[in-house]
Amino acid sequence: MRRNVRGRLERWGIGELADDAVLIVSELLANALRYGEPPVRLSLTLRGAGRGQRVRIGVTDAGTAFSSELVRAKWRHPSAYLSGGGRGLRLVDALACDWGDLPDGLGHTVWAELPCGTDE
């Protein structure tokens, strides 16, 4: 999967995003496989145009959605640093310009976006 992500970004002319994208893909897929329900799907899409263009990484599974805002709120609590989990989404949060979770009738998609231009 990592090789496929790198190849796609190279073909789109944004191979410089590959390291960050591969780390995000790895974290989101690991979470889907550990906590979600099959089937698990990965998508990469280019959104926008010009300097505002972004790559959206989406990992979809049939499990229940969660609130990304609640996750962020828990991080602000002092006890969050004592817990053993949640480091993967912290990495996603640090690398992505935006991320979240979108529920649908069949499960949910955790997504993250990386900027392609230099504006962000």
C-alpha positions as protocol buffer text, in pm:
chain_id: "A"
residue {
  index: 1
  type: MET
  ca { x: 0 y: 0 z: 0 }
}
residue {
  index: 2
  type: ARG
  ca { x: 283 y: 241 z: 86 }
}
residue {
  index: 3
  type: ARG
  ca { x: 442 y: 187 z: -253 }
}
residue {
  index: 4
  type: ASN
  ca { x: 109 y: 249 z: -426 }
}
residue {
  index: 5
  type: VAL
  ca { x: 60 y: 577 z: -237 }
}
residue {
  index: 6
  type: ARG
  ca { x: 412 y: 693 z: -324 }
}
residue {
  index: 7
  type: GLY
  ca { x: 358 y: 599 z: -689 }
}
residue {
  index: 8
  type: ARG
  ca { x: 27 y: 783 z: -712 }
}
residue {
  index: 9
  type: LEU
  ca { x: 170 y: 1100 z: -561 }
}
residue {
  index: 10
  type: GLU
  ca { x: 469 y: 1083 z: -797 }
}
residue {
  index: 11
  type: ARG
  ca { x: 234 y: 1050 z: -1095 }
}
residue {
  index: 12
  type: TRP
  ca { x: 41 y: 1355 z: -972 }
}
residue {
  index: 13
  type: GLY
  ca { x: 368 y: 1550 z: -949 }
}
residue {
  index: 14
  type: ILE
  ca { x: 356 y: 1589 z: -570 }
}
residue {
  index: 15
  type: GLY
  ca { x: 599 y: 1319 z: -462 }
}
residue {
  index: 16
  type: GLU
  ca { x: 739 y: 1553 z: -195 }
}
residue {
  index: 17
  type: LEU
  ca { x: 429 y: 1472 z: 11 }
}
residue {
  index: 18
  type: ALA
  ca { x: 494 y: 1098 z: 5 }
}
residue {
  index: 19
  type: ASP
  ca { x: 662 y: 1059 z: 345 }
}
residue {
  index: 20
  type: ASP
  ca { x: 385 y: 1242 z: 531 }
}
residue {
  index: 21
  type: ALA
  ca { x: 112 y: 1074 z: 325 }
}
residue {
  index: 22
  type: VAL
  ca { x: 254 y: 726 z: 384 }
}
residue {
  index: 23
  type: LEU
  ca { x: 272 y: 785 z: 760 }
}
residue {
  index: 24
  type: ILE
  ca { x: -90 y: 908 z: 766 }
}
residue {
  index: 25
  type: VAL
  ca { x: -207 y: 613 z: 556 }
}
residue {
  index: 26
  type: SER
  ca { x: -25 y: 372 z: 787 }
}
residue {
  index: 27
  type: GLU
  ca { x: -181 y: 522 z: 1099 }
}
residue {
  index: 28
  type: LEU
  ca { x: -535 y: 539 z: 960 }
}
residue {
  index: 29
  type: LEU
  ca { x: -520 y: 187 z: 817 }
}
residue {
  index: 30
  type: ALA
  ca { x: -382 y: 50 z: 1144 }
}
residue {
  index: 31
  type: ASN
  ca { x: -670 y: 210 z: 1335 }
}
residue {
  index: 32
  type: ALA
  ca { x: -928 y: 78 z: 1089 }
}
residue {
  index: 33
  type: LEU
  ca { x: -788 y: -273 z: 1109 }
}
residue {
  index: 34
  type: ARG
  ca { x: -760 y: -264 z: 1488 }
}
residue {
  index: 35
  type: TYR
  ca { x: -1084 y: -87 z: 1584 }
}
residue {
  index: 36
  type: GLY
  ca { x: -1303 y: -94 z: 1274 }
}
residue {
  index: 37
  type: GLU
  ca { x: -1501 y: -355 z: 1085 }
}
residue {
  index: 38
  type: PRO
  ca { x: -1433 y: -497 z: 739 }
}
residue {
  index: 39
  type: PRO
  ca { x: -1433 y: -409 z: 462 }
}
residue {
  index: 40
  type: VAL
  ca { x: -1157 y: -147 z: 487 }
}
residue {
  index: 41
  type: ARG
  ca { x: -1089 y: 78 z: 188 }
}
residue {
  index: 42
  type: LEU
  ca { x: -828 y: 344 z: 115 }
}
residue {
  index: 43
  type: SER
  ca { x: -881 y: 640 z: -116 }
}
residue {
  index: 44
  type: LEU
  ca { x: -654 y: 921 z: -236 }
}
residue {
  index: 45
  type: THR
  ca { x: -803 y: 1220 z: -413 }
}
residue {
  index: 46
  type: LEU
  ca { x: -683 y: 1560 z: -529 }
}
residue {
  index: 47
  type: ARG
  ca { x: -911 y: 1843 z: -420 }
}
residue {
  index: 48
  type: GLY
  ca { x: -912 y: 2205 z: -526 }
}
residue {
  index: 49
  type: ALA
  ca { x: -686 y: 2373 z: -776 }
}
residue {
  index: 50
  type: GLY
  ca { x: -368 y: 2575 z: -792 }
}
residue {
  index: 51
  type: ARG
  ca { x: -191 y: 2671 z: -472 }
}
residue {
  index: 52
  type: GLY
  ca { x: -493 y: 2567 z: -263 }
}
residue {
  index: 53
  type: GLN
  ca { x: -485 y: 2211 z: -390 }
}
residue {
  index: 54
  type: ARG
  ca { x: -487 y: 1932 z: -130 }
}
residue {
  index: 55
  type: VAL
  ca { x: -449 y: 1557 z: -122 }
}
residue {
  index: 56
  type: ARG
  ca { x: -726 y: 1386 z: 74 }
}
residue {
  index: 57
  type: ILE
  ca { x: -649 y: 1050 z: 228 }
}
residue {
  index: 58
  type: GLY
  ca { x: -955 y: 853 z: 333 }
}
residue {
  index: 59
  type: VAL
  ca { x: -981 y: 521 z: 512 }
}
residue {
  index: 60
  type: THR
  ca { x: -1331 y: 376 z: 521 }
}
residue {
  index: 61
  type: ASP
  ca { x: -1454 y: 85 z: 730 }
}
residue {
  index: 62
  type: ALA
  ca { x: -1790 y: -52 z: 835 }
}
residue {
  index: 63
  type: GLY
  ca { x: -1742 y: 25 z: 1205 }
}
residue {
  index: 64
  type: THR
  ca { x: -1901 y: 301 z: 1407 }
}
residue {
  index: 65
  type: ALA
  ca { x: -1795 y: 662 z: 1369 }
}
residue {
  index: 66
  type: PHE
  ca { x: -1630 y: 870 z: 1637 }
}
residue {
  index: 67
  type: SER
  ca { x: -1613 y: 1241 z: 1709 }
}
residue {
  index: 68
  type: SER
  ca { x: -1281 y: 1391 z: 1603 }
}
residue {
  index: 69
  type: GLU
  ca { x: -1375 y: 1699 z: 1807 }
}
residue {
  index: 70
  type: LEU
  ca { x: -1416 y: 1483 z: 2119 }
}
residue {
  index: 71
  type: VAL
  ca { x: -1074 y: 1326 z: 2052 }
}
residue {
  index: 72
  type: ARG
  ca { x: -919 y: 1673 z: 2029 }
}
residue {
  index: 73
  type: ALA
  ca { x: -1097 y: 1781 z: 2348 }
}
residue {
  index: 74
  type: LYS
  ca { x: -958 y: 1480 z: 2535 }
}
residue {
  index: 75
  type: TRP
  ca { x: -606 y: 1578 z: 2423 }
}
residue {
  index: 76
  type: ARG
  ca { x: -646 y: 1911 z: 2602 }
}
residue {
  index: 77
  type: HIS
  ca { x: -710 y: 1734 z: 2934 }
}
residue {
  index: 78
  type: PRO
  ca { x: -393 y: 1684 z: 3145 }
}
residue {
  index: 79
  type: SER
  ca { x: -463 y: 1311 z: 3195 }
}
residue {
  index: 80
  type: ALA
  ca { x: -440 y: 1255 z: 2816 }
}
residue {
  index: 81
  type: TYR
  ca { x: -63 y: 1233 z: 2845 }
}
residue {
  index: 82
  type: LEU
  ca { x: -94 y: 941 z: 3087 }
}
residue {
  index: 83
  type: SER
  ca { x: -300 y: 725 z: 2854 }
}
residue {
  index: 84
  type: GLY
  ca { x: -130 y: 466 z: 2640 }
}
residue {
  index: 85
  type: GLY
  ca { x: -323 y: 527 z: 2319 }
}
residue {
  index: 86
  type: GLY
  ca { x: -406 y: 793 z: 2070 }
}
residue {
  index: 87
  type: ARG
  ca { x: -55 y: 868 z: 1949 }
}
residue {
  index: 88
  type: GLY
  ca { x: -135 y: 773 z: 1590 }
}
residue {
  index: 89
  type: LEU
  ca { x: -407 y: 1034 z: 1556 }
}
residue {
  index: 90
  type: ARG
  ca { x: -176 y: 1290 z: 1719 }
}
residue {
  index: 91
  type: LEU
  ca { x: 71 y: 1222 z: 1438 }
}
residue {
  index: 92
  type: VAL
  ca { x: -207 y: 1264 z: 1183 }
}
residue {
  index: 93
  type: ASP
  ca { x: -309 y: 1589 z: 1353 }
}
residue {
  index: 94
  type: ALA
  ca { x: 50 y: 1718 z: 1343 }
}
residue {
  index: 95
  type: LEU
  ca { x: 107 y: 1632 z: 976 }
}
residue {
  index: 96
  type: ALA
  ca { x: -230 y: 1710 z: 819 }
}
residue {
  index: 97
  type: CYS
  ca { x: -371 y: 2057 z: 760 }
}
residue {
  index: 98
  type: ASP
  ca { x: -711 y: 1911 z: 853 }
}
residue {
  index: 99
  type: TRP
  ca { x: -863 y: 1575 z: 944 }
}
residue {
  index: 100
  type: GLY
  ca { x: -1190 y: 1430 z: 1070 }
}
residue {
  index: 101
  type: ASP
  ca { x: -1441 y: 1148 z: 1061 }
}
residue {
  index: 102
  type: LEU
  ca { x: -1745 y: 1126 z: 834 }
}
residue {
  index: 103
  type: PRO
  ca { x: -2017 y: 876 z: 919 }
}
residue {
  index: 104
  type: ASP
  ca { x: -2238 y: 727 z: 650 }
}
residue {
  index: 105
  type: GLY
  ca { x: -2503 y: 459 z: 642 }
}
residue {
  index: 106
  type: LEU
  ca { x: -2249 y: 180 z: 603 }
}
residue {
  index: 107
  type: GLY
  ca { x: -1975 y: 289 z: 845 }
}
residue {
  index: 108
  type: HIS
  ca { x: -1745 y: 589 z: 841 }
}
residue {
  index: 109
  type: THR
  ca { x: -1441 y: 743 z: 676 }
}
residue {
  index: 110
  type: VAL
  ca { x: -1151 y: 891 z: 868 }
}
residue {
  index: 111
  type: TRP
  ca { x: -986 y: 1145 z: 639 }
}
residue {
  index: 112
  type: ALA
  ca { x: -684 y: 1372 z: 645 }
}
residue {
  index: 113
  type: GLU
  ca { x: -567 y: 1638 z: 402 }
}
residue {
  index: 114
  type: LEU
  ca { x: -218 y: 1750 z: 307 }
}
residue {
  index: 115
  type: PRO
  ca { x: -164 y: 2080 z: 126 }
}
residue {
  index: 116
  type: CYS
  ca { x: 3 y: 2058 z: -214 }
}
residue {
  index: 117
  type: GLY
  ca { x: 96 y: 2425 z: -238 }
}
residue {
  index: 118
  type: THR
  ca { x: 307 y: 2644 z: -15 }
}
residue {
  index: 119
  type: ASP
  ca { x: 21 y: 2852 z: 126 }
}
residue {
  index: 120
  type: GLU
  ca { x: -36 y: 2627 z: 430 }
}
